[in-house]
Amino acid sequence: MTDEEELLQRLRNREKNSIDEAIRIYTPYLSTVLYHMAGNSLPKEDIEEIVADVFVVLWKNTGRIDLQKGTLRSYLAAVARNFALKRINRKMDHTSLEDIELSDGKNFMEENFHNNYVWETVMSLGEPDSEIFVRRYKFDEKIKDISKAMGLNISTVKTRLSRGKRKLRKMLSDAEEKL
């Protein structure tokens, strides 16, 4: 049995110090993941709160975690990224997807789309595409930096951005037609 399997079993059994051990082991990692993902867009307090929320989710969902599908570390990182993306989405007060045009050539900013709708649409792309879009268009990260941070090839990031833009154009054009 690996250390992760052993820790997960102890968490499932609600052993006294198991959550403390998980916090001690994974807090530095999660803080780093969130800092690299969110940069200066989330204050330190928000990052600390997200990390705490991740451990609440861990405690509540120990029975559902399947280590055959990935490591405990990757599960916690995914939960942290999802919390961060939701927090960032709530804090966004402007849209910076100016370079994506609708089918008629109009720019997002020219259209009076509700910013929340645009960003909900971005989030609906799913992972890792939504994270790539947030990093690129909210935080103006360079493609090579996104590639490095997410462990993806530069060409993969470019392809996902290109395909994502096409999806967004279609989704927002469809929404525009319904208005």
N, C-alpha and C positions, 0 to 999 in steps of 0.2 A: 504494500500500500504506500503510495507517495505521500509526501508531506501535505499536499493540497487535499488529497482524499481523506487523510486523517483529520485535518482541520475541519473539513466540511462535515465529516461524520460527528465530530465533537460539537459542531454548531447545531446539527440536527438533533443531537441528544441534549441540547441546551446546557452543556457543561459550563460551569461557573466562569472560567476565564477564557473561554473560546472566542467570544466576540472581542475581548480586549486584545487577544493575540492577533486576530484578523486586523484590527485597527492598527496595532503596532507594525505589522508586516506591510500592509497595503497603503496606509495613509501617504507616505512619501511618494510612492509610485503614482497614486491617483492625483495628488497635488501637482505633480510634474505633468501628467497627461493633461490636466485641466489648464494649467498655466500655458503649455505649448499650444493648446487648442484655442483658448480664449484670449491669450495675451493680456493687454490692458483693458479689454472691454468688460471684464468682470473684476470687481474689486476683490481683494484678498478675503474679505468677509463672506462674499458670495461663494468663492471657491471652497472655503472652509465649511460653509453650510451644505454645499453640494456633496462634499466628501462625507459629512455626517449623514446626509440623506441616503447615500449609497449603502452605508452600513445598516441603516434601518431596513432598506430593501433586502439586503443580504440576510438579515435576521428573520425577516418575514417569509422569504422565499427559499430557504435552504432546501426544502423538500422538492422544489422544482428544478434545481440546478443539476444539470447532467454533464459531468466531466468528460463524457464520451464525445460531446460536441465541442469542447474547448476547455481551456484552463479556467480556474477560478479567477485568476488575474485578468484574463481577457473578458470574462463576464462582468467583473467589477468595472473595468475600463469602459465597456459598452454602456453600462448603466450610467456612469459618470458623464460620458459624452452626451447621452440622451438628455440627462438633466440639464447640462450646460447649454445644449442647443435650445431647449425649451426656455431657459432663462434668458438667453440671448435674444430669442425670438420675441419674448415679451418686452424686452428693453429697446428693441429697434424702433426708432422713430423716423427713420427715413429709408428709402429704398435706393440701393446703389447698383442696380442692374441696368444702367442706362444703355449698355451696349447690346442688349437683347431687344430685338424689334418684333413687333407683332406682324402678322401676315400682310397687312396693308402698308407696312413700312413705318408705322407710327411707333414711337418710343414709349416704353413703360411710363416714363415720367410725364409724357405728353398726355397719356390717358389718365383718367382720374380713378385708377384702381385704388382700392383701400390697401394700404401698405400691409396690413395684417393678412389680407387675402393673398397677396403676392408671396409673402414669406411662408404662409401656410402651404402654398403650392410648392415652394422650394422644399419645405420639410417633407412634403408628401412624396418626393423623389426617392426617399429611403436612404439608408446608409450603403455605401459611403458617400453617395452623390450629394446629399444635403450638407454633409460636413465639408465637402470640397467646395460647394457653392458658398457657404458661409465664410469659409477661410478666404476664398478668392474675392468675393464681391462685398462682403461686409468688412473684412479686415485687410483687404488689399494685399494678401500674401502672394508672393511670387510662386509660380507653378513649381519651381524646383524646391522651394521650401515646403510646400504642401506635400510634394512627393516624398521628401525626406521624413517629414513628421508622421506621415501616414503609412510609410513603408511601401509605397507604390512606385511603379516606374513613371517617369515623366510623361511618356507617351500615353500611359493609362489615364493619368490625370487629365491630359489634354482631350483624350477621347471621351471621358466621362463628362467633361465640361461641354464639349460639342454636342454630344447626345442629349445631355441635360437641357441645354438651351433649346434644342429642337422640341423636346417634350414640353418645356415651359411655354414656348411659342404656341404650340398646339393647344395646351390646356387653357392658356389665357385667351387665345383667339376664340376657342369654344365658349368660354365664359363671356367674352365680349359679345358674341352673337346672341347669347341668351338675354343680354341686357336690353 
